[in-house]
Amino acid sequence: MNDQEKELMDIFIALKSNSLYPDFNMPRGGLMVCIMEDLQENGKISLSHLRKKIGLAPSSITPVITKLENKGLLLRQIDPKDRRNIFLVLTPKGSEYIKIMQQKMQENLKNYTEYLGVEDTNSLIHLMKRTIDYFEERKKNT
């Protein structure tokens, strides 16, 4: 993945975009992939930490987790030390799914940057960064 594609990927994820991810007939495909990528990076993650990180209410994230679990992509594990804590763990099937999704995303970014060309891609990156800065600044002031 070249630098522009990496930068665009980071921007789209920051904007919580679903447009880069093929959804494999799954609603909120981008959110699901972000959850699974986080699991891939960290091995396991507590459900409460994930909720805080993503910024969604339990009522919004629980159906997403349930769908991933039903598809065999992740498991919930109860912490034996504190049964109130639940950890999410990526399954081997989930790891393979992430690889496929990342390949599709890279392909989409490559095609998109080729379509836009270097100058327009750089302009888009600049504008999207400004967009993120704008909304982060607004969040601080509220």
RAFENFEN-V733396 format. One record per residue. N is the residue number from 0. RES is the residue in one letter. SS is DSSP state (~ for helix, > for strand, _ for the rest). PHI is phi in whole degrees, 0 to 359 (NA if undefined). NEAR is the number of other C-alpha atoms within 8 Angstrom. Layout:
BEGIN
n->N res->RES ss->SS phi->PHI near->NEAR
n->N res->RES ss->SS phi->PHI near->NEAR
END
This chain:
BEGIN
n->0 res->M ss->_ phi->NA near->5
n->1 res->N ss->_ phi->280 near->5
n->2 res->D ss->~ phi->298 near->6
n->3 res->Q ss->~ phi->296 near->9
n->4 res->E ss->~ phi->297 near->12
n->5 res->K ss->~ phi->297 near->9
n->6 res->E ss->~ phi->297 near->9
n->7 res->L ss->~ phi->296 near->10
n->8 res->M ss->~ phi->300 near->9
n->9 res->D ss->~ phi->300 near->8
n->10 res->I ss->~ phi->294 near->11
n->11 res->F ss->~ phi->298 near->10
n->12 res->I ss->~ phi->294 near->9
n->13 res->A ss->~ phi->299 near->8
n->14 res->L ss->_ phi->274 near->7
n->15 res->K ss->_ phi->55 near->8
n->16 res->S ss->_ phi->277 near->9
n->17 res->N ss->_ phi->262 near->9
n->18 res->S ss->_ phi->292 near->6
n->19 res->L ss->_ phi->273 near->10
n->20 res->Y ss->_ phi->261 near->11
n->21 res->P ss->_ phi->293 near->9
n->22 res->D ss->_ phi->269 near->9
n->23 res->F ss->_ phi->46 near->5
n->24 res->N ss->_ phi->60 near->4
n->25 res->M ss->_ phi->240 near->6
n->26 res->P ss->_ phi->294 near->5
n->27 res->R ss->_ phi->56 near->9
n->28 res->G ss->~ phi->304 near->12
n->29 res->G ss->~ phi->296 near->13
n->30 res->L ss->~ phi->297 near->9
n->31 res->M ss->~ phi->298 near->11
n->32 res->V ss->~ phi->294 near->11
n->33 res->C ss->~ phi->299 near->9
n->34 res->I ss->~ phi->298 near->9
n->35 res->M ss->~ phi->291 near->12
n->36 res->E ss->~ phi->296 near->9
n->37 res->D ss->~ phi->298 near->9
n->38 res->L ss->~ phi->297 near->13
n->39 res->Q ss->~ phi->297 near->10
n->40 res->E ss->~ phi->289 near->6
n->41 res->N ss->~ phi->255 near->7
n->42 res->G ss->_ phi->82 near->8
n->43 res->K ss->> phi->210 near->10
n->44 res->I ss->> phi->213 near->12
n->45 res->S ss->> phi->285 near->10
n->46 res->L ss->~ phi->298 near->10
n->47 res->S ss->~ phi->294 near->8
n->48 res->H ss->~ phi->296 near->8
n->49 res->L ss->~ phi->298 near->10
n->50 res->R ss->~ phi->301 near->12
n->51 res->K ss->~ phi->294 near->8
n->52 res->K ss->~ phi->296 near->6
n->53 res->I ss->~ phi->280 near->6
n->54 res->G ss->_ phi->81 near->6
n->55 res->L ss->_ phi->248 near->8
n->56 res->A ss->_ phi->290 near->7
n->57 res->P ss->~ phi->307 near->7
n->58 res->S ss->~ phi->294 near->6
n->59 res->S ss->~ phi->271 near->8
n->60 res->I ss->~ phi->272 near->10
n->61 res->T ss->~ phi->302 near->8
n->62 res->P ss->~ phi->297 near->8
n->63 res->V ss->~ phi->293 near->10
n->64 res->I ss->~ phi->298 near->9
n->65 res->T ss->~ phi->299 near->8
n->66 res->K ss->~ phi->296 near->8
n->67 res->L ss->~ phi->296 near->11
n->68 res->E ss->~ phi->293 near->11
n->69 res->N ss->~ phi->297 near->7
n->70 res->K ss->_ phi->276 near->6
n->71 res->G ss->_ phi->77 near->10
n->72 res->L ss->_ phi->267 near->14
n->73 res->L ss->> phi->211 near->12
n->74 res->L ss->> phi->235 near->10
n->75 res->R ss->> phi->261 near->9
n->76 res->Q ss->> phi->235 near->8
n->77 res->I ss->> phi->277 near->10
n->78 res->D ss->_ phi->292 near->10
n->79 res->P ss->_ phi->295 near->5
n->80 res->K ss->_ phi->279 near->4
n->81 res->D ss->_ phi->212 near->7
n->82 res->R ss->_ phi->297 near->8
n->83 res->R ss->_ phi->283 near->6
n->84 res->N ss->_ phi->271 near->10
n->85 res->I ss->> phi->239 near->12
n->86 res->F ss->> phi->252 near->12
n->87 res->L ss->> phi->255 near->13
n->88 res->V ss->> phi->229 near->12
n->89 res->L ss->> phi->285 near->15
n->90 res->T ss->_ phi->272 near->10
n->91 res->P ss->~ phi->303 near->7
n->92 res->K ss->~ phi->297 near->9
n->93 res->G ss->~ phi->295 near->12
n->94 res->S ss->~ phi->298 near->11
n->95 res->E ss->~ phi->295 near->8
n->96 res->Y ss->~ phi->301 near->9
n->97 res->I ss->~ phi->299 near->11
n->98 res->K ss->~ phi->301 near->8
n->99 res->I ss->~ phi->297 near->8
n->100 res->M ss->~ phi->296 near->11
n->101 res->Q ss->~ phi->295 near->8
n->102 res->Q ss->~ phi->296 near->8
n->103 res->K ss->~ phi->296 near->10
n->104 res->M ss->~ phi->296 near->11
n->105 res->Q ss->~ phi->300 near->10
n->106 res->E ss->~ phi->298 near->8
n->107 res->N ss->~ phi->298 near->9
n->108 res->L ss->~ phi->294 near->12
n->109 res->K ss->~ phi->299 near->9
n->110 res->N ss->~ phi->297 near->8
n->111 res->Y ss->~ phi->293 near->8
n->112 res->T ss->~ phi->292 near->12
n->113 res->E ss->~ phi->294 near->8
n->114 res->Y ss->~ phi->297 near->6
n->115 res->L ss->~ phi->286 near->9
n->116 res->G ss->~ phi->86 near->8
n->117 res->V ss->~ phi->297 near->8
n->118 res->E ss->~ phi->297 near->7
n->119 res->D ss->~ phi->292 near->8
n->120 res->T ss->~ phi->297 near->11
n->121 res->N ss->~ phi->297 near->9
n->122 res->S ss->~ phi->296 near->8
n->123 res->L ss->~ phi->297 near->8
n->124 res->I ss->~ phi->302 near->11
n->125 res->H ss->~ phi->301 near->8
n->126 res->L ss->~ phi->292 near->8
n->127 res->M ss->~ phi->290 near->9
n->128 res->K ss->~ phi->297 near->9
n->129 res->R ss->~ phi->296 near->8
n->130 res->T ss->~ phi->297 near->8
n->131 res->I ss->~ phi->299 near->10
n->132 res->D ss->~ phi->302 near->8
n->133 res->Y ss->~ phi->300 near->8
n->134 res->F ss->~ phi->289 near->8
n->135 res->E ss->~ phi->293 near->8
n->136 res->E ss->~ phi->294 near->8
n->137 res->R ss->~ phi->298 near->8
n->138 res->K ss->~ phi->297 near->7
n->139 res->K ss->~ phi->296 near->6
n->140 res->N ss->_ phi->271 near->5
n->141 res->T ss->_ phi->255 near->4
END
